[in-house]
Amino acid sequence: MKMPLTIAGGLVAPCGVNCLACSAYLSVKNPCPGCRAPHEAHKRKSCQNCVKKKCAFEKGLQWCFECSRFPCARIKDLSRRYSGHYGIDLIQNGEDARRDMPAFLAAQRQRFLCGACGGVIDQHHGRCSDCGAPG
């Protein structure tokens, strides 16, 4: 899957995870449609039941960083996991997106663009989903 020229904000989850670089989204067998897809489009229970997404949407927010409680305990916990396992700081993602969304999206595109083939680096496995090159 070649990286689109731009990453639309719709391909970033409310919590700050880049759906385009998510192994579930990149899956060939049963791809996730992205966190912002309609509920019925999700086949994965973990996506259907995401409490962070549900919390933001129930509050009428598009992004967790819009909440007065950001970063809440849920985001802190998820950010610790993502930071420890994948080197991704979701709190920093939220702060960067809040400060300048176009710059944040451009940085995400650059971070997950495969230099070898132009594909997408899978943030969960650290390699290109197309050519397998390390990210």
C-alpha positions as CSV (number, residue, x, y, z in Angstrom):
1,M,0.0,0.0,0.0
2,K,1.7,3.2,-1.2
3,M,1.6,6.1,1.3
4,P,-1.0,8.6,0.2
5,L,0.4,12.0,-0.6
6,T,-1.3,13.4,2.5
7,I,-2.6,11.7,5.6
8,A,-6.1,12.9,6.3
9,G,-7.0,13.6,9.9
10,G,-9.6,10.9,9.4
11,L,-6.8,8.3,9.4
12,V,-5.7,9.3,12.9
13,A,-7.6,7.9,15.8
14,P,-8.9,10.3,18.5
15,C,-6.2,9.0,20.8
16,G,-3.4,9.9,18.4
17,V,-2.7,6.5,16.9
18,N,-2.0,6.8,13.2
19,C,-4.5,4.3,11.7
20,L,-2.7,4.3,8.3
21,A,0.4,2.8,10.0
22,C,-1.6,0.4,12.2
23,S,-1.1,-3.3,11.5
24,A,-4.8,-3.9,11.7
25,Y,-5.4,-1.3,9.0
26,L,-2.6,-2.7,6.9
27,S,-3.8,-6.3,7.2
28,V,-4.5,-7.9,3.9
29,K,-6.8,-10.6,5.3
30,N,-9.1,-8.6,7.5
31,P,-8.3,-4.9,7.3
32,C,-9.6,-2.5,9.8
33,P,-11.4,0.5,8.2
34,G,-9.8,3.0,10.6
35,C,-11.0,4.2,14.0
36,R,-13.3,6.8,12.5
37,A,-15.2,4.4,10.3
38,P,-18.8,3.7,11.3
39,H,-19.2,1.3,14.2
40,E,-20.8,-1.4,12.0
41,A,-17.8,-1.3,9.6
42,H,-15.6,-2.7,12.4
43,K,-15.2,-6.4,12.5
44,R,-12.6,-6.4,15.3
45,K,-14.1,-6.3,18.8
46,S,-11.1,-4.3,20.1
47,C,-12.0,-1.6,17.6
48,Q,-15.7,-1.7,18.2
49,N,-15.2,-1.5,22.0
50,C,-12.4,1.1,22.2
51,V,-13.2,3.1,25.3
52,K,-10.9,6.0,24.3
53,K,-12.7,6.5,21.0
54,K,-16.1,6.0,22.7
55,C,-15.3,8.5,25.4
56,A,-14.2,11.2,22.9
57,F,-17.2,10.7,20.6
58,E,-19.7,10.7,23.5
59,K,-18.3,14.0,24.6
60,G,-18.8,15.4,21.1
61,L,-15.0,15.6,20.5
62,Q,-13.0,14.5,17.5
63,W,-9.7,14.3,19.4
64,C,-8.8,13.3,22.9
65,F,-6.6,16.4,23.1
66,E,-9.7,18.6,22.9
67,C,-10.8,17.3,26.3
68,S,-10.1,19.4,29.4
69,R,-8.8,16.2,31.1
70,F,-6.2,15.4,28.4
71,P,-4.1,13.5,29.1
72,C,-6.5,11.3,31.2
73,A,-5.5,8.0,32.8
74,R,-6.6,6.1,29.7
75,I,-4.5,8.1,27.4
76,K,-1.5,8.0,29.8
77,D,-1.8,4.2,30.0
78,L,-2.1,3.7,26.2
79,S,0.8,6.1,25.6
80,R,3.0,4.2,28.1
81,R,2.3,1.0,26.2
82,Y,2.8,2.6,22.8
83,S,6.0,4.3,23.9
84,G,7.4,1.2,25.5
85,H,6.5,-1.2,22.6
86,Y,6.6,1.0,19.5
87,G,8.4,4.3,20.4
88,I,5.2,6.3,19.9
89,D,4.3,9.0,22.5
90,L,0.5,9.5,22.1
91,I,0.5,12.4,24.5
92,Q,3.1,14.1,22.4
93,N,1.1,13.3,19.3
94,G,-2.0,15.0,20.9
95,E,0.0,18.0,21.9
96,D,1.6,18.3,18.4
97,A,-1.8,17.9,16.7
98,R,-3.4,20.5,19.0
99,R,-0.6,23.0,18.2
100,D,-0.5,22.5,14.4
101,M,-2.6,19.8,12.8
102,P,-1.2,20.2,9.3
103,A,2.4,20.0,10.6
104,F,1.5,17.0,12.8
105,L,0.0,15.1,9.8
106,A,3.1,16.0,7.7
107,A,5.4,14.6,10.4
108,Q,3.3,11.4,10.6
109,R,3.5,11.0,6.9
110,Q,7.3,11.4,7.0
111,R,7.7,9.1,10.0
112,F,5.8,6.2,8.5
113,L,6.9,6.6,4.8
114,C,9.2,3.8,3.6
115,G,12.3,5.3,2.1
116,A,12.9,2.1,0.1
117,C,9.6,1.9,-1.8
118,G,7.2,4.6,-0.7
119,G,5.0,2.1,1.2
120,V,3.8,2.4,4.8
121,I,5.9,1.5,7.8
122,D,3.8,-0.7,10.1
123,Q,4.1,1.0,13.5
124,H,3.5,-2.2,15.3
125,H,6.1,-4.3,13.5
126,G,8.6,-1.6,12.5
127,R,8.8,-2.7,8.8
128,C,7.3,-1.7,5.5
129,S,4.0,-3.4,4.8
130,D,4.9,-3.5,1.1
131,C,8.6,-4.4,0.7
132,G,9.4,-5.5,4.3
133,A,12.3,-3.0,4.7
134,P,12.9,-2.0,8.3
135,G,11.5,1.3,9.4
